[in-house]
Amino acid sequence: MTKLVTIYGGSGFVGRYIALRLAKEGWRVRVAVRRPNDAIFVKPYGVVGQVEPVLCNIRDDASVAAVMQGADAVVNCVGILAEDGKNSFQAVQHEGAARVARLAAENGVGALVQISAIGADAESDSQYARSKADGEAAVLAHFPEAVILRPSIVFGREDAFFNRFAGMSRFGPILPVIGADTKFQPVYVDDIARAAVMGVTGKAAPGIYELGGPDVCSFRELMQQMLQVIHRRRLILNIPFFLARIIAWMFDMLEKITLGLIKNPVATRDQVRNLAYDNVVADDAKGFAELGIEPVSMEAVLPDYLWRFRPSGQFDAIKDSARNIRA
């Protein structure tokens, strides 16, 4: 009988790649999301009926248990970068992860993969980082054989990082960043999916894996590489942390006063705290090498989806293709 996997947050940036890979491996896939109608796009990942979006709220026991019924494996991709109403870091990334792991153990699920993040630290001054660490601890307490994946910043066609800054570069000669010297180790989204599939299928040993790509770059260097890809020249302006904290506080207060009608468009105070720390794989951490995966570089992927931000957009891409053919 074909095995069944439930992917919580399976229509998100990382989750959809995991769903696609598992469908190709022949698994039946339940994509558990808050808005199934917005996740219809996952259905063509497999044959008719193989991949199905289902309603689930990770903050509710009954909801999480219902979509887990009969599952041979579960993957939890649910995470937030900023709090929004009841979806707090504590409720989603700590209690939500604990709920999935507890119910997986109670239901005899065979494998559990938890998507966490590099920087998860119970002693951090960042609520995001603390909640990720608390979630990991809860997962291991309920499901000791779990595979936990900690990626650095994730890039790919649907990412909210390079796409965001490439979009910003169209509106002026200056590109502002917070923490220009902070280092990152960007990881391709499909490489995370490959690691998650290994966890689901039992090909990865239980434990924590920190996942980073082959390139370690400062924030400034990442922006320089992005600008080179989109053929734009911009002054990369570093916003000092003391000023960033003031700006973030002002926008956080504006969002609070307007009851969320006006969202913080820059960065929250918690995000500013995170940007003060390097986001790279630790020297003693298990990672892609232990999984036998050769991570893909940014150079191989960024041009495939950032070309649309070039001054001539798609026409620039056509000219590049013509030049390659002539060469």
C-alpha positions as protocol buffer text, in pm:
chain_id: "A"
residue {
  index: 1
  type: MET
  ca { x: 0 y: 0 z: 0 }
}
residue {
  index: 2
  type: THR
  ca { x: 122 y: 351 z: -82 }
}
residue {
  index: 3
  type: LYS
  ca { x: 249 y: 534 z: 225 }
}
residue {
  index: 4
  type: LEU
  ca { x: 94 y: 856 z: 351 }
}
residue {
  index: 5
  type: VAL
  ca { x: 269 y: 1169 z: 477 }
}
residue {
  index: 6
  type: THR
  ca { x: 109 y: 1473 z: 637 }
}
residue {
  index: 7
  type: ILE
  ca { x: 299 y: 1798 z: 578 }
}
residue {
  index: 8
  type: TYR
  ca { x: 197 y: 2077 z: 811 }
}
residue {
  index: 9
  type: GLY
  ca { x: 249 y: 2404 z: 627 }
}
residue {
  index: 10
  type: GLY
  ca { x: 295 y: 2205 z: 308 }
}
residue {
  index: 11
  type: SER
  ca { x: 192 y: 2489 z: 77 }
}
residue {
  index: 12
  type: GLY
  ca { x: 455 y: 2729 z: 211 }
}
residue {
  index: 13
  type: PHE
  ca { x: 786 y: 2810 z: 48 }
}
residue {
  index: 14
  type: VAL
  ca { x: 975 y: 2507 z: 183 }
}
residue {
  index: 15
  type: GLY
  ca { x: 675 y: 2277 z: 229 }
}
residue {
  index: 16
  type: ARG
  ca { x: 569 y: 2280 z: -136 }
}
residue {
  index: 17
  type: TYR
  ca { x: 911 y: 2152 z: -246 }
}
residue {
  index: 18
  type: ILE
  ca { x: 894 y: 1871 z: 9 }
}
residue {
  index: 19
  type: ALA
  ca { x: 543 y: 1784 z: -108 }
}
residue {
  index: 20
  type: LEU
  ca { x: 657 y: 1772 z: -470 }
}
residue {
  index: 21
  type: ARG
  ca { x: 956 y: 1549 z: -398 }
}
residue {
  index: 22
  type: LEU
  ca { x: 755 y: 1307 z: -184 }
}
residue {
  index: 23
  type: ALA
  ca { x: 483 y: 1287 z: -450 }
}
residue {
  index: 24
  type: LYS
  ca { x: 749 y: 1198 z: -705 }
}
residue {
  index: 25
  type: GLU
  ca { x: 868 y: 928 z: -465 }
}
residue {
  index: 26
  type: GLY
  ca { x: 519 y: 778 z: -480 }
}
residue {
  index: 27
  type: TRP
  ca { x: 386 y: 893 z: -141 }
}
residue {
  index: 28
  type: ARG
  ca { x: 31 y: 1009 z: -84 }
}
residue {
  index: 29
  type: VAL
  ca { x: 60 y: 1362 z: 50 }
}
residue {
  index: 30
  type: ARG
  ca { x: -172 y: 1556 z: 280 }
}
residue {
  index: 31
  type: VAL
  ca { x: -91 y: 1926 z: 273 }
}
residue {
  index: 32
  type: ALA
  ca { x: -225 y: 2059 z: 604 }
}
residue {
  index: 33
  type: VAL
  ca { x: -291 y: 2433 z: 588 }
}
residue {
  index: 34
  type: ARG
  ca { x: -522 y: 2697 z: 731 }
}
residue {
  index: 35
  type: ARG
  ca { x: -666 y: 2787 z: 388 }
}
residue {
  index: 36
  type: PRO
  ca { x: -695 y: 2477 z: 167 }
}
residue {
  index: 37
  type: ASN
  ca { x: -852 y: 2676 z: -118 }
}
residue {
  index: 38
  type: ASP
  ca { x: -531 y: 2879 z: -146 }
}
residue {
  index: 39
  type: ALA
  ca { x: -326 y: 2559 z: -171 }
}
residue {
  index: 40
  type: ILE
  ca { x: -501 y: 2403 z: -471 }
}
residue {
  index: 41
  type: PHE
  ca { x: -181 y: 2452 z: -672 }
}
residue {
  index: 42
  type: VAL
  ca { x: -23 y: 2149 z: -497 }
}
residue {
  index: 43
  type: LYS
  ca { x: -272 y: 1901 z: -645 }
}
residue {
  index: 44
  type: PRO
  ca { x: -91 y: 1866 z: -983 }
}
residue {
  index: 45
  type: TYR
  ca { x: 226 y: 1760 z: -798 }
}
residue {
  index: 46
  type: GLY
  ca { x: 100 y: 1402 z: -832 }
}
residue {
  index: 47
  type: VAL
  ca { x: -167 y: 1198 z: -1007 }
}
residue {
  index: 48
  type: VAL
  ca { x: -534 y: 1261 z: -935 }
}
residue {
  index: 49
  type: GLY
  ca { x: -598 y: 1233 z: -561 }
}
residue {
  index: 50
  type: GLN
  ca { x: -234 y: 1180 z: -466 }
}
residue {
  index: 51
  type: VAL
  ca { x: -172 y: 1528 z: -320 }
}
residue {
  index: 52
  type: GLU
  ca { x: -458 y: 1691 z: -130 }
}
residue {
  index: 53
  type: PRO
  ca { x: -474 y: 2016 z: 68 }
}
residue {
  index: 54
  type: VAL
  ca { x: -665 y: 1976 z: 396 }
}
residue {
  index: 55
  type: LEU
  ca { x: -780 y: 2218 z: 663 }
}
residue {
  index: 56
  type: CYS
  ca { x: -568 y: 2238 z: 979 }
}
residue {
  index: 57
  type: ASN
  ca { x: -489 y: 2487 z: 1253 }
}
residue {
  index: 58
  type: ILE
  ca { x: -163 y: 2393 z: 1425 }
}
residue {
  index: 59
  type: ARG
  ca { x: -284 y: 2568 z: 1742 }
}
residue {
  index: 60
  type: ASP
  ca { x: -564 y: 2311 z: 1789 }
}
residue {
  index: 61
  type: ASP
  ca { x: -516 y: 1952 z: 1910 }
}
residue {
  index: 62
  type: ALA
  ca { x: -821 y: 1807 z: 1734 }
}
residue {
  index: 63
  type: SER
  ca { x: -733 y: 1976 z: 1407 }
}
residue {
  index: 64
  type: VAL
  ca { x: -374 y: 1850 z: 1409 }
}
residue {
  index: 65
  type: ALA
  ca { x: -480 y: 1497 z: 1509 }
}
residue {
  index: 66
  type: ALA
  ca { x: -751 y: 1475 z: 1242 }
}
residue {
  index: 67
  type: VAL
  ca { x: -516 y: 1532 z: 948 }
}
residue {
  index: 68
  type: MET
  ca { x: -258 y: 1296 z: 1100 }
}
residue {
  index: 69
  type: GLN
  ca { x: -488 y: 992 z: 1102 }
}
residue {
  index: 70
  type: GLY
  ca { x: -330 y: 703 z: 911 }
}
residue {
  index: 71
  type: ALA
  ca { x: -9 y: 891 z: 836 }
}
residue {
  index: 72
  type: ASP
  ca { x: 316 y: 695 z: 818 }
}
residue {
  index: 73
  type: ALA
  ca { x: 524 y: 1013 z: 854 }
}
residue {
  index: 74
  type: VAL
  ca { x: 476 y: 1380 z: 932 }
}
residue {
  index: 75
  type: VAL
  ca { x: 672 y: 1690 z: 842 }
}
residue {
  index: 76
  type: ASN
  ca { x: 625 y: 2019 z: 1026 }
}
residue {
  index: 77
  type: CYS
  ca { x: 715 y: 2322 z: 814 }
}
residue {
  index: 78
  type: VAL
  ca { x: 500 y: 2573 z: 1001 }
}
residue {
  index: 79
  type: GLY
  ca { x: 689 y: 2884 z: 1105 }
}
residue {
  index: 80
  type: ILE
  ca { x: 646 y: 3261 z: 1117 }
}
residue {
  index: 81
  type: LEU
  ca { x: 891 y: 3548 z: 1084 }
}
residue {
  index: 82
  type: ALA
  ca { x: 671 y: 3797 z: 1271 }
}
residue {
  index: 83
  type: GLU
  ca { x: 389 y: 3756 z: 1520 }
}
residue {
  index: 84
  type: ASP
  ca { x: 33 y: 3825 z: 1405 }
}
residue {
  index: 85
  type: GLY
  ca { x: -255 y: 3812 z: 1649 }
}
residue {
  index: 86
  type: LYS
  ca { x: -295 y: 3465 z: 1800 }
}
residue {
  index: 87
  type: ASN
  ca { x: -11 y: 3337 z: 1583 }
}
residue {
  index: 88
  type: SER
  ca { x: 264 y: 3421 z: 1828 }
}
residue {
  index: 89
  type: PHE
  ca { x: 611 y: 3266 z: 1824 }
}
residue {
  index: 90
  type: GLN
  ca { x: 521 y: 3073 z: 2138 }
}
residue {
  index: 91
  type: ALA
  ca { x: 191 y: 2941 z: 2002 }
}
residue {
  index: 92
  type: VAL
  ca { x: 320 y: 2843 z: 1657 }
}
residue {
  index: 93
  type: GLN
  ca { x: 687 y: 2756 z: 1681 }
}
residue {
  index: 94
  type: HIS
  ca { x: 698 y: 2612 z: 2032 }
}
residue {
  index: 95
  type: GLU
  ca { x: 352 y: 2485 z: 2125 }
}
residue {
  index: 96
  type: GLY
  ca { x: 263 y: 2398 z: 1764 }
}
residue {
  index: 97
  type: ALA
  ca { x: 577 y: 2192 z: 1715 }
}
residue {
  index: 98
  type: ALA
  ca { x: 524 y: 2022 z: 2051 }
}
residue {
  index: 99
  type: ARG
  ca { x: 164 y: 1940 z: 1957 }
}
residue {
  index: 100
  type: VAL
  ca { x: 266 y: 1777 z: 1627 }
}
residue {
  index: 101
  type: ALA
  ca { x: 537 y: 1569 z: 1794 }
}
residue {
  index: 102
  type: ARG
  ca { x: 319 y: 1461 z: 2088 }
}
residue {
  index: 103
  type: LEU
  ca { x: 32 y: 1352 z: 1867 }
}
residue {
  index: 104
  type: ALA
  ca { x: 271 y: 1180 z: 1624 }
}
residue {
  index: 105
  type: ALA
  ca { x: 409 y: 973 z: 1910 }
}
residue {
  index: 106
  type: GLU
  ca { x: 61 y: 895 z: 2045 }
}
residue {
  index: 107
  type: ASN
  ca { x: -56 y: 784 z: 1699 }
}
residue {
  index: 108
  type: GLY
  ca { x: 245 y: 565 z: 1629 }
}
residue {
  index: 109
  type: VAL
  ca { x: 371 y: 768 z: 1335 }
}
residue {
  index: 110
  type: GLY
  ca { x: 692 y: 619 z: 1201 }
}
residue {
  index: 111
  type: ALA
  ca { x: 894 y: 932 z: 1118 }
}
residue {
  index: 112
  type: LEU
  ca { x: 892 y: 1300 z: 1204 }
}
residue {
  index: 113
  type: VAL
  ca { x: 1083 y: 1582 z: 1036 }
}
residue {
  index: 114
  type: GLN
  ca { x: 1085 y: 1926 z: 1199 }
}
residue {
  index: 115
  type: ILE
  ca { x: 1194 y: 2233 z: 1000 }
}
residue {
  index: 116
  type: SER
  ca { x: 1367 y: 2470 z: 1240 }
}
residue {
  index: 117
  type: ALA
  ca { x: 1633 y: 2736 z: 1172 }
}
residue {
  index: 118
  type: ILE
  ca { x: 2001 y: 2807 z: 1228 }
}
residue {
  index: 119
  type: GLY
  ca { x: 2025 y: 3035 z: 1529 }
}
residue {
  index: 120
  type: ALA
  ca { x: 1772 y: 2845 z: 1739 }
}
residue {
  index: 121
  type: ASP
  ca { x: 1889 y: 2922 z: 2091 }
}
residue {
  index: 122
  type: ALA
  ca { x: 1703 y: 2899 z: 2421 }
}
residue {
  index: 123
  type: GLU
  ca { x: 1925 y: 3176 z: 2563 }
}
residue {
  index: 124
  type: SER
  ca { x: 1883 y: 3418 z: 2271 }
}
residue {
  index: 125
  type: ASP
  ca { x: 1752 y: 3772 z: 2316 }
}
residue {
  index: 126
  type: SER
  ca { x: 1531 y: 3706 z: 2012 }
}
residue {
  index: 127
  type: GLN
  ca { x: 1184 y: 3562 z: 2073 }
}
residue {
  index: 128
  type: TYR
  ca { x: 1198 y: 3398 z: 1730 }
}
residue {
  index: 129
  type: ALA
  ca { x: 1522 y: 3214 z: 1808 }
}
residue {
  index: 130
  type: ARG
  ca { x: 1404 y: 3112 z: 2156 }
}
residue {
  index: 131
  type: SER
  ca { x: 1076 y: 2974 z: 2023 }
}
residue {
  index: 132
  type: LYS
  ca { x: 1260 y: 2771 z: 1758 }
}
residue {
  index: 133
  type: ALA
  ca { x: 1485 y: 2621 z: 2028 }
}
residue {
  index: 134
  type: ASP
  ca { x: 1189 y: 2553 z: 2258 }
}
residue {
  index: 135
  type: GLY
  ca { x: 1010 y: 2383 z: 1968 }
}
residue {
  index: 136
  type: GLU
  ca { x: 1311 y: 2162 z: 1899 }
}
residue {
  index: 137
  type: ALA
  ca { x: 1337 y: 2063 z: 2266 }
}
residue {
  index: 138
  type: ALA
  ca { x: 967 y: 1975 z: 2279 }
}
residue {
  index: 139
  type: VAL
  ca { x: 990 y: 1770 z: 1958 }
}
residue {
  index: 140
  type: LEU
  ca { x: 1282 y: 1567 z: 2091 }
}
residue {
  index: 141
  type: ALA
  ca { x: 1109 y: 1517 z: 2428 }
}
residue {
  index: 142
  type: HIS
  ca { x: 802 y: 1364 z: 2261 }
}
residue {
  index: 143
  type: PHE
  ca { x: 968 y: 1207 z: 1956 }
}
residue {
  index: 144
  type: PRO
  ca { x: 1341 y: 1138 z: 2024 }
}
residue {
  index: 145
  type: GLU
  ca { x: 1392 y: 978 z: 1680 }
}
residue {
  index: 146
  type: ALA
  ca { x: 1293 y: 1298 z: 1498 }
}
residue {
  index: 147
  type: VAL
  ca { x: 1507 y: 1457 z: 1227 }
}
residue {
  index: 148
  type: ILE
  ca { x: 1542 y: 1833 z: 1282 }
}
residue {
  index: 149
  type: LEU
  ca { x: 1662 y: 2050 z: 995 }
}
residue {
  index: 150
  type: ARG
  ca { x: 1805 y: 2395 z: 1064 }
}
residue {
  index: 151
  type: PRO
  ca { x: 1849 y: 2587 z: 738 }
}
residue {
  index: 152
  type: SER
  ca { x: 2022 y: 2921 z: 700 }
}
residue {
  index: 153
  type: ILE
  ca { x: 1841 y: 3180 z: 489 }
}
residue {
  index: 154
  type: VAL
  ca { x: 1657 y: 3000 z: 209 }
}
residue {
  index: 155
  type: PHE
  ca { x: 1663 y: 3102 z: -156 }
}
residue {
  index: 156
  type: GLY
  ca { x: 1456 y: 2988 z: -452 }
}
residue {
  index: 157
  type: ARG
  ca { x: 1197 y: 3108 z: -701 }
}
residue {
  index: 158
  type: GLU
  ca { x: 936 y: 3198 z: -437 }
}
residue {
  index: 159
  type: ASP
  ca { x: 1173 y: 3331 z: -169 }
}
residue {
  index: 160
  type: ALA
  ca { x: 1097 y: 3643 z: 32 }
}
residue {
  index: 161
  type: PHE
  ca { x: 1461 y: 3749 z: 54 }
}
residue {
  index: 162
  type: PHE
  ca { x: 1624 y: 3803 z: -286 }
}
residue {
  index: 163
  type: ASN
  ca { x: 1288 y: 3876 z: -448 }
}
residue {
  index: 164
  type: ARG
  ca { x: 1216 y: 4142 z: -190 }
}
residue {
  index: 165
  type: PHE
  ca { x: 1545 y: 4326 z: -224 }
}
residue {
  index: 166
  type: ALA
  ca { x: 1551 y: 4290 z: -601 }
}
residue {
  index: 167
  type: GLY
  ca { x: 1208 y: 4453 z: -605 }
}
residue {
  index: 168
  type: MET
  ca { x: 1327 y: 4733 z: -378 }
}
residue {
  index: 169
  type: SER
  ca { x: 1620 y: 4802 z: -611 }
}
residue {
  index: 170
  type: ARG
  ca { x: 1383 y: 4924 z: -884 }
}
residue {
  index: 171
  type: PHE
  ca { x: 1272 y: 5232 z: -690 }
}
residue {
  index: 172
  type: GLY
  ca { x: 1585 y: 5435 z: -631 }
}
residue {
  index: 173
  type: PRO
  ca { x: 1964 y: 5457 z: -633 }
}
residue {
  index: 174
  type: ILE
  ca { x: 1999 y: 5341 z: -270 }
}
residue {
  index: 175
  type: LEU
  ca { x: 1939 y: 4993 z: -129 }
}
residue {
  index: 176
  type: PRO
  ca { x: 1917 y: 5007 z: 253 }
}
residue {
  index: 177
  type: VAL
  ca { x: 2005 y: 4701 z: 462 }
}
residue {
  index: 178
  type: ILE
  ca { x: 2030 y: 4627 z: 833 }
}
residue {
  index: 179
  type: GLY
  ca { x: 2341 y: 4437 z: 943 }
}
residue {
  index: 180
  type: ALA
  ca { x: 2546 y: 4464 z: 623 }
}
residue {
  index: 181
  type: ASP
  ca { x: 2835 y: 4274 z: 782 }
}
residue {
  index: 182
  type: THR
  ca { x: 2626 y: 3988 z: 922 }
}
residue {
  index: 183
  type: LYS
  ca { x: 2715 y: 3659 z: 753 }
}
residue {
  index: 184
  type: PHE
  ca { x: 2471 y: 3414 z: 598 }
}
residue {
  index: 185
  type: GLN
  ca { x: 2505 y: 3076 z: 429 }
}
residue {
  index: 186
  type: PRO
  ca { x: 2212 y: 3071 z: 186 }
}
residue {
  index: 187
  type: VAL
  ca { x: 2066 y: 2729 z: 111 }
}
residue {
  index: 188
  type: TYR
  ca { x: 1864 y: 2629 z: -195 }
}
residue {
  index: 189
  type: VAL
  ca { x: 1507 y: 2537 z: -103 }
}
residue {
  index: 190
  type: ASP
  ca { x: 1509 y: 2211 z: -298 }
}
residue {
  index: 191
  type: ASP
  ca { x: 1820 y: 2094 z: -111 }
}
residue {
  index: 192
  type: ILE
  ca { x: 1621 y: 2128 z: 212 }
}
residue {
  index: 193
  type: ALA
  ca { x: 1345 y: 1923 z: 49 }
}
residue {
  index: 194
  type: ARG
  ca { x: 1596 y: 1651 z: -41 }
}
residue {
  index: 195
  type: ALA
  ca { x: 1711 y: 1638 z: 321 }
}
residue {
  index: 196
  type: ALA
  ca { x: 1351 y: 1626 z: 447 }
}
residue {
  index: 197
  type: VAL
  ca { x: 1270 y: 1333 z: 216 }
}
residue {
  index: 198
  type: MET
  ca { x: 1567 y: 1146 z: 360 }
}
residue {
  index: 199
  type: GLY
  ca { x: 1425 y: 1205 z: 707 }
}
residue {
  index: 200
  type: VAL
  ca { x: 1080 y: 1085 z: 605 }
}
residue {
  index: 201
  type: THR
  ca { x: 1210 y: 771 z: 434 }
}
residue {
  index: 202
  type: GLY
  ca { x: 1453 y: 679 z: 713 }
}
residue {
  index: 203
  type: LYS
  ca { x: 1767 y: 746 z: 510 }
}
residue {
  index: 204
  type: ALA
  ca { x: 1880 y: 1017 z: 752 }
}
residue {
  index: 205
  type: ALA
  ca { x: 1984 y: 928 z: 1106 }
}
residue {
  index: 206
  type: PRO
  ca { x: 1784 y: 1099 z: 1383 }
}
residue {
  index: 207
  type: GLY
  ca { x: 1927 y: 1424 z: 1511 }
}
residue {
  index: 208
  type: ILE
  ca { x: 1983 y: 1789 z: 1427 }
}
residue {
  index: 209
  type: TYR
  ca { x: 2129 y: 1895 z: 1091 }
}
residue {
  index: 210
  type: GLU
  ca { x: 2237 y: 2250 z: 1010 }
}
residue {
  index: 211
  type: LEU
  ca { x: 2192 y: 2320 z: 641 }
}
residue {
  index: 212
  type: GLY
  ca { x: 2390 y: 2586 z: 458 }
}
residue {
  index: 213
  type: GLY
  ca { x: 2491 y: 2623 z: 97 }
}
residue {
  index: 214
  type: PRO
  ca { x: 2848 y: 2632 z: -39 }
}
residue {
  index: 215
  type: ASP
  ca { x: 2875 y: 3013 z: -10 }
}
residue {
  index: 216
  type: VAL
  ca { x: 2924 y: 3212 z: 311 }
}
residue {
  index: 217
  type: CYS
  ca { x: 2864 y: 3581 z: 244 }
}
residue {
  index: 218
  type: SER
  ca { x: 2791 y: 3900 z: 433 }
}
residue {
  index: 219
  type: PHE
  ca { x: 2455 y: 4066 z: 380 }
}
residue {
  index: 220
  type: ARG
  ca { x: 2632 y: 4330 z: 172 }
}
residue {
  index: 221
  type: GLU
  ca { x: 2797 y: 4066 z: -47 }
}
residue {
  index: 222
  type: LEU
  ca { x: 2462 y: 3894 z: -103 }
}
residue {
  index: 223
  type: MET
  ca { x: 2314 y: 4223 z: -220 }
}
residue {
  index: 224
  type: GLN
  ca { x: 2611 y: 4285 z: -448 }
}
residue {
  index: 225
  type: GLN
  ca { x: 2566 y: 3942 z: -606 }
}
residue {
  index: 226
  type: MET
  ca { x: 2192 y: 4001 z: -646 }
}
residue {
  index: 227
  type: LEU
  ca { x: 2251 y: 4342 z: -811 }
}
residue {
  index: 228
  type: GLN
  ca { x: 2500 y: 4188 z: -1048 }
}
residue {
  index: 229
  type: VAL
  ca { x: 2243 y: 3927 z: -1153 }
}
residue {
  index: 230
  type: ILE
  ca { x: 1972 y: 4187 z: -1220 }
}
residue {
  index: 231
  type: HIS
  ca { x: 2211 y: 4427 z: -1397 }
}
residue {
  index: 232
  type: ARG
  ca { x: 2156 y: 4721 z: -1164 }
}
residue {
  index: 233
  type: ARG
  ca { x: 2392 y: 4953 z: -981 }
}
residue {
  index: 234
  type: ARG
  ca { x: 2282 y: 5069 z: -639 }
}
residue {
  index: 235
  type: LEU
  ca { x: 2449 y: 5215 z: -332 }
}
residue {
  index: 236
  type: ILE
  ca { x: 2413 y: 4960 z: -52 }
}
residue {
  index: 237
  type: LEU
  ca { x: 2348 y: 5167 z: 259 }
}
residue {
  index: 238
  type: ASN
  ca { x: 2401 y: 5000 z: 596 }
}
residue {
  index: 239
  type: ILE
  ca { x: 2153 y: 5116 z: 860 }
}
residue {
  index: 240
  type: PRO
  ca { x: 2328 y: 5110 z: 1202 }
}
residue {
  index: 241
  type: PHE
  ca { x: 2165 y: 4883 z: 1456 }
}
residue {
  index: 242
  type: PHE
  ca { x: 2084 y: 5164 z: 1699 }
}
residue {
  index: 243
  type: LEU
  ca { x: 1892 y: 5345 z: 1426 }
}
residue {
  index: 244
  type: ALA
  ca { x: 1731 y: 5023 z: 1301 }
}
residue {
  index: 245
  type: ARG
  ca { x: 1601 y: 4951 z: 1650 }
}
residue {
  index: 246
  type: ILE
  ca { x: 1439 y: 5297 z: 1667 }
}
residue {
  index: 247
  type: ILE
  ca { x: 1278 y: 5259 z: 1323 }
}
residue {
  index: 248
  type: ALA
  ca { x: 1157 y: 4907 z: 1406 }
}
residue {
  index: 249
  type: TRP
  ca { x: 1007 y: 5028 z: 1736 }
}
residue {
  index: 250
  type: MET
  ca { x: 820 y: 5307 z: 1558 }
}
residue {
  index: 251
  type: PHE
  ca { x: 669 y: 5074 z: 1298 }
}
residue {
  index: 252
  type: ASP
  ca { x: 589 y: 4807 z: 1560 }
}
residue {
  index: 253
  type: MET
  ca { x: 400 y: 5069 z: 1761 }
}
residue {
  index: 254
  type: LEU
  ca { x: 218 y: 5191 z: 1449 }
}
residue {
  index: 255
  type: GLU
  ca { x: 106 y: 4836 z: 1373 }
}
residue {
  index: 256
  type: LYS
  ca { x: -10 y: 4790 z: 1731 }
}
residue {
  index: 257
  type: ILE
  ca { x: -199 y: 5120 z: 1744 }
}
residue {
  index: 258
  type: THR
  ca { x: -378 y: 5047 z: 1416 }
}
residue {
  index: 259
  type: LEU
  ca { x: -464 y: 4694 z: 1536 }
}
residue {
  index: 260
  type: GLY
  ca { x: -268 y: 4543 z: 1250 }
}
residue {
  index: 261
  type: LEU
  ca { x: -427 y: 4748 z: 972 }
}
residue {
  index: 262
  type: ILE
  ca { x: -85 y: 4895 z: 896 }
}
residue {
  index: 263
  type: LYS
  ca { x: 183 y: 4627 z: 890 }
}
residue {
  index: 264
  type: ASN
  ca { x: 549 y: 4687 z: 971 }
}
residue {
  index: 265
  type: PRO
  ca { x: 704 y: 4712 z: 619 }
}
residue {
  index: 266
  type: VAL
  ca { x: 1067 y: 4734 z: 731 }
}
residue {
  index: 267
  type: ALA
  ca { x: 1166 y: 4499 z: 1013 }
}
residue {
  index: 268
  type: THR
  ca { x: 1034 y: 4418 z: 1358 }
}
residue {
  index: 269
  type: ARG
  ca { x: 1243 y: 4474 z: 1668 }
}
residue {
  index: 270
  type: ASP
  ca { x: 1286 y: 4098 z: 1698 }
}
residue {
  index: 271
  type: GLN
  ca { x: 1409 y: 4071 z: 1339 }
}
residue {
  index: 272
  type: VAL
  ca { x: 1662 y: 4345 z: 1407 }
}
residue {
  index: 273
  type: ARG
  ca { x: 1792 y: 4145 z: 1704 }
}
residue {
  index: 274
  type: ASN
  ca { x: 1834 y: 3839 z: 1479 }
}
residue {
  index: 275
  type: LEU
  ca { x: 2023 y: 4037 z: 1216 }
}
residue {
  index: 276
  type: ALA
  ca { x: 2295 y: 4112 z: 1470 }
}
residue {
  index: 277
  type: TYR
  ca { x: 2410 y: 3747 z: 1467 }
}
residue {
  index: 278
  type: ASP
  ca { x: 2578 y: 3546 z: 1191 }
}
residue {
  index: 279
  type: ASN
  ca { x: 2356 y: 3280 z: 1040 }
}
residue {
  index: 280
  type: VAL
  ca { x: 2600 y: 3008 z: 933 }
}
residue {
  index: 281
  type: VAL
  ca { x: 2653 y: 2639 z: 998 }
}
residue {
  index: 282
  type: ALA
  ca { x: 2844 y: 2567 z: 1319 }
}
residue {
  index: 283
  type: ASP
  ca { x: 3183 y: 2397 z: 1282 }
}
residue {
  index: 284
  type: ASP
  ca { x: 3076 y: 2090 z: 1482 }
}
residue {
  index: 285
  type: ALA
  ca { x: 2727 y: 2053 z: 1333 }
}
residue {
  index: 286
  type: LYS
  ca { x: 2602 y: 1770 z: 1117 }
}
residue {
  index: 287
  type: GLY
  ca { x: 2490 y: 1891 z: 776 }
}
residue {
  index: 288
  type: PHE
  ca { x: 2469 y: 1812 z: 407 }
}
residue {
  index: 289
  type: ALA
  ca { x: 2795 y: 1615 z: 415 }
}
residue {
  index: 290
  type: GLU
  ca { x: 2647 y: 1361 z: 656 }
}
residue {
  index: 291
  type: LEU
  ca { x: 2341 y: 1334 z: 432 }
}
residue {
  index: 292
  type: GLY
  ca { x: 2546 y: 1284 z: 118 }
}
residue {
  index: 293
  type: ILE
  ca { x: 2394 y: 1592 z: -47 }
}
residue {
  index: 294
  type: GLU
  ca { x: 2599 y: 1836 z: -256 }
}
residue {
  index: 295
  type: PRO
  ca { x: 2429 y: 2174 z: -201 }
}
residue {
  index: 296
  type: VAL
  ca { x: 2352 y: 2396 z: -499 }
}
residue {
  index: 297
  type: SER
  ca { x: 2519 y: 2737 z: -522 }
}
residue {
  index: 298
  type: MET
  ca { x: 2338 y: 3069 z: -555 }
}
residue {
  index: 299
  type: GLU
  ca { x: 2517 y: 3135 z: -883 }
}
residue {
  index: 300
  type: ALA
  ca { x: 2344 y: 2835 z: -1038 }
}
residue {
  index: 301
  type: VAL
  ca { x: 1994 y: 2942 z: -939 }
}
residue {
  index: 302
  type: LEU
  ca { x: 1954 y: 3318 z: -889 }
}
residue {
  index: 303
  type: PRO
  ca { x: 1955 y: 3412 z: -1261 }
}
residue {
  index: 304
  type: ASP
  ca { x: 1670 y: 3167 z: -1325 }
}
residue {
  index: 305
  type: TYR
  ca { x: 1420 y: 3375 z: -1129 }
}
residue {
  index: 306
  type: LEU
  ca { x: 1571 y: 3720 z: -1069 }
}
residue {
  index: 307
  type: TRP
  ca { x: 1602 y: 3807 z: -1438 }
}
residue {
  index: 308
  type: ARG
  ca { x: 1257 y: 3966 z: -1425 }
}
residue {
  index: 309
  type: PHE
  ca { x: 1398 y: 4245 z: -1209 }
}
residue {
  index: 310
  type: ARG
  ca { x: 1646 y: 4350 z: -1478 }
}
residue {
  index: 311
  type: PRO
  ca { x: 1583 y: 4689 z: -1641 }
}
residue {
  index: 312
  type: SER
  ca { x: 1447 y: 4515 z: -1954 }
}
residue {
  index: 313
  type: GLY
  ca { x: 1296 y: 4218 z: -1770 }
}
residue {
  index: 314
  type: GLN
  ca { x: 1219 y: 3920 z: -1987 }
}
residue {
  index: 315
  type: PHE
  ca { x: 1373 y: 4081 z: -2292 }
}
residue {
  index: 316
  type: ASP
  ca { x: 1709 y: 4090 z: -2117 }
}
residue {
  index: 317
  type: ALA
  ca { x: 1674 y: 3716 z: -2054 }
}
residue {
  index: 318
  type: ILE
  ca { x: 1600 y: 3655 z: -2423 }
}
residue {
  index: 319
  type: LYS
  ca { x: 1909 y: 3850 z: -2524 }
}
residue {
  index: 320
  type: ASP
  ca { x: 2120 y: 3653 z: -2278 }
}
residue {
  index: 321
  type: SER
  ca { x: 1990 y: 3327 z: -2424 }
}
residue {
  index: 322
  type: ALA
  ca { x: 2069 y: 3445 z: -2777 }
}
residue {
  index: 323
  type: ARG
  ca { x: 2423 y: 3536 z: -2677 }
}
residue {
  index: 324
  type: ASN
  ca { x: 2470 y: 3193 z: -2519 }
}
residue {
  index: 325
  type: ILE
  ca { x: 2347 y: 3022 z: -2836 }
}
residue {
  index: 326
  type: ARG
  ca { x: 2584 y: 3223 z: -3056 }
}
residue {
  index: 327
  type: ALA
  ca { x: 2872 y: 3143 z: -2823 }
}
